Amino acid sequence: MTNPKLIVSAKERDMIVDWITGFTAPDFSTKKSLEKLMEELKQADIREEKDLPKDVVRVGSVVTFKSPSVRKENLQLVMPKDADLKANKLSVFTVMGSALIGYRAGTKFSWMLPKGEETIHLESVDNSKVP
């Protein structure tokens, strides 16, 4: 499966790239996921903030998605300092967080998760909490 291009703002791309550059991944799966995200960001559709689609995943987005091994509802993507799974806040630098950023609601894409490669269906995106 060929994944669609990510859609991100230059500001968000630069923030993510800067953060990843100084980050030491805690495990192999996260390291590989962040490497893939960096590659996808190099090919991303970069847009002005005002031109981003309303349903694209950004830092602050609340998402619902499913894959063969997991289904999550109302999970907010946040920077690592704000991550708190008990409060449904997932770091964008986890395997699943890095998989979701830049995709639009309704998209299906392939990503290597700790259990192996899976197709993820991004069901919904709410950007009302994006800073």
C-alpha positions, 0 to 999 in steps of 0.5 A, spaced: 500 500 500 502 506 498 501 512 503 498 518 501 502 524 502 502 528 509 499 535 509 502 539 514 504 546 515 511 549 515 511 551 522 508 544 524 513 540 520 519 544 522 517 543 530 516 536 529 523 535 525 527 539 530 524 535 536 525 529 533 532 531 531 534 532 538 530 526 541 533 519 543 527 514 541 526 509 547 525 503 543 526 500 536 519 501 534 519 508 536 526 509 532 523 506 526 517 510 526 520 516 527 525 515 521 519 513 517 515 520 519 521 524 517 522 521 510 514 522 509 515 529 512 520 530 506 515 529 501 509 532 505 504 537 502 506 543 505 501 548 506 500 555 509 496 554 516 490 558 513 490 553 507 490 546 511 484 542 511 479 542 517 480 534 517 488 533 517 491 531 523 495 536 527 498 537 534 492 538 538 487 534 534 482 529 537 482 523 533 478 516 532 482 510 528 482 503 528 487 498 525 486 490 526 489 490 533 486 496 536 481 501 536 481 508 539 476 514 540 477 521 542 485 520 543 488 527 542 495 528 539 500 532 543 507 534 544 511 529 549 511 533 555 503 533 555 502 526 554 497 522 559 494 516 556 489 516 562 487 523 559 487 520 552 493 524 550 498 521 546 505 523 544 506 525 537 512 521 538 510 514 539 509 509 534 501 511 533 502 518 534 507 519 529 503 514 524 497 519 524 500 526 524 498 529 517 493 524 514 486 526 513 479 523 516 477 517 512 484 515 510 487 508 510 494 507 510 500 502 512 504 503 518 509 499 522 506 498 529 510 494 534 506 487 532 507 488 525 505 492 519 498 494 519 493 498 515 490 504 519 483 507 518 483 514 520 475 515 522 475 522 524 479 528 526 476 534 530 481 540 530 477 544 535 483 544 540 488 545 536 492 551 539 
